[in-house]
Amino acid sequence: MSKAEASSTSEHANPLRAVARARADEDWPALLALLRRAFAYMKGRIDPPSSLNRLDAASLEAKAKAGACFLAHDGAAITGCVFCAPKGDALYVGKLAVDPPYQDHGIGRALMAAVEDEAAGCCLAALELEARVELHENLRAFAAMGFTRTGETAHPGHDRPTSITMRKRL
């Protein structure tokens, strides 16, 4: 049984934690709306603003086709998502988001379990992600999931680190 299956079939199973790979016919505009709601708390906290501001429904669909996208649902409603794609010896994780009304129900962890399964299926040794330096709660959450800090990067035009690179060995 995969980690994603285990998390959705545990003794205290929660149907919201059931995660599946995005289909071609997903409601990409609804996914974009979820991402905007989930990332709204970053507005005014991070510099430069999130790359989400440059995405639209078509670019999300293209991003999913270029790698993988996993979604959690509550009926027809998308409650969470994560994108990933191979990068060197790791699976790069991006745009992990849970709709605010559904946060704190294990959906993020279930999405990350699906990403770990994807990495294992691709014979990749690690997960990698970047988190903004200003978002201390995200850095703590990823550390609690087993990620360690491996570097810093600066967005173009910035003379200070703007993101922290983190990895998790699998």
C-alpha positions in Angstrom: 0.0 0.0 0.0 1.4 3.4 -0.9 1.8 6.2 1.7 -1.0 8.2 0.0 -3.4 5.1 0.2 -2.3 4.5 3.8 -3.1 8.1 4.8 -6.6 7.9 3.2 -7.4 4.4 4.6 -6.2 4.7 8.2 -8.3 3.8 11.2 -9.5 7.4 11.3 -9.9 7.7 7.6 -11.0 11.1 6.3 -12.4 11.1 2.7 -10.9 14.6 2.3 -7.4 13.1 2.4 -8.1 11.0 -0.7 -5.7 12.2 -3.3 -5.6 11.5 -7.0 -3.6 12.6 -10.0 -5.2 15.5 -11.9 -7.1 14.6 -15.0 -7.0 16.4 -18.3 -10.6 17.6 -17.8 -10.0 19.1 -14.3 -11.7 22.4 -13.6 -8.5 24.4 -14.0 -10.2 27.8 -13.3 -11.5 26.3 -10.0 -7.9 25.2 -9.1 -6.6 28.6 -9.9 -9.2 30.1 -7.6 -8.2 27.7 -4.8 -4.6 28.6 -5.2 -5.4 32.3 -5.0 -7.5 31.8 -1.8 -4.8 29.6 -0.2 -1.9 32.0 -1.1 -3.8 35.2 -0.2 -2.2 35.4 3.2 1.2 36.0 1.4 0.1 39.3 -0.1 2.2 42.0 1.4 4.4 39.5 3.3 6.6 38.3 0.5 8.8 40.3 -1.9 8.7 39.7 -4.8 5.0 38.7 -5.0 4.2 35.0 -5.7 4.6 33.6 -9.1 1.0 32.6 -8.8 0.2 36.1 -10.0 1.5 35.2 -13.5 -0.5 32.0 -13.8 -3.8 31.3 -15.4 -5.9 28.2 -15.9 -4.2 27.3 -19.1 -0.7 27.6 -17.5 -1.8 25.4 -14.6 -2.9 22.7 -17.0 0.4 23.0 -18.9 2.3 22.8 -15.6 0.4 19.6 -14.7 1.2 18.1 -18.1 4.9 19.0 -17.8 5.1 17.1 -14.5 2.4 15.9 -12.2 -0.4 17.5 -10.2 -2.2 15.8 -7.4 -5.6 17.0 -6.0 -7.7 16.4 -3.0 -11.5 16.8 -3.4 -14.6 17.1 -1.3 -17.2 15.8 -3.7 -16.7 17.9 -6.8 -14.8 20.7 -5.0 -11.0 20.8 -5.1 -9.7 21.2 -1.6 -6.0 20.9 -2.1 -3.3 20.5 -4.7 0.4 20.0 -5.2 2.5 20.1 -8.4 5.8 18.3 -8.9 8.4 17.5 -11.6 11.7 15.8 -11.7 14.8 18.0 -11.1 18.1 16.2 -11.1 18.0 13.5 -8.4 14.9 14.9 -6.8 11.3 15.5 -7.4 10.7 19.3 -7.2 7.5 20.2 -5.2 5.7 23.4 -5.9 2.3 25.1 -5.3 1.3 23.0 -2.3 -2.0 24.5 -1.3 -5.0 23.6 0.8 -8.2 25.7 0.6 -8.4 27.6 3.9 -11.7 26.1 5.1 -10.1 22.6 4.7 -6.8 23.3 6.4 -5.7 21.3 9.5 -7.4 18.1 8.3 -4.3 16.3 7.0 -4.9 17.2 3.4 -1.4 18.8 3.0 0.3 15.7 4.4 -1.8 13.4 2.2 -0.7 15.5 -0.9 2.9 15.2 0.2 2.5 11.4 0.6 1.4 11.3 -3.0 4.4 13.3 -4.0 6.7 10.8 -2.1 5.0 7.9 -3.9 5.6 9.7 -7.2 9.3 10.2 -6.4 9.6 6.5 -5.5 7.9 5.5 -8.7 10.4 7.7 -10.6 13.4 6.2 -8.7 14.3 9.7 -7.3 16.2 9.9 -4.0 14.7 13.1 -2.6 12.0 15.8 -2.6 13.1 19.4 -3.1 11.2 22.6 -2.7 11.7 26.3 -2.1 9.9 28.3 0.6 9.9 32.1 1.0 12.1 33.4 3.8 9.3 35.5 5.2 6.9 32.5 5.6 8.3 31.1 8.9 5.3 29.0 9.5 5.8 27.2 6.1 9.5 26.6 6.9 8.5 25.1 10.2 5.8 22.9 8.6 8.2 21.6 6.0 10.9 20.9 8.7 8.2 18.9 10.6 7.7 16.8 7.4 11.4 15.9 7.4 12.8 18.6 5.1 16.1 20.2 5.9 17.5 23.5 4.7 20.1 23.1 1.9 20.5 26.6 0.5 19.2 30.0 -0.2 18.3 31.8 -3.5 17.5 35.3 -4.4 15.0 36.3 -7.0 16.3 38.5 -9.9 16.8 42.1 -8.7 17.1 41.2 -5.0 20.4 41.4 -3.1 19.2 39.3 -0.2 17.9 35.7 -0.1 14.2 35.5 -0.9 13.7 31.7 -0.8 15.1 28.8 1.3 15.8 25.6 -0.6 14.8 22.5 1.4 15.3 18.7 0.7 13.9 15.5 2.1 15.8 12.3 1.5 13.6 9.4 0.7 
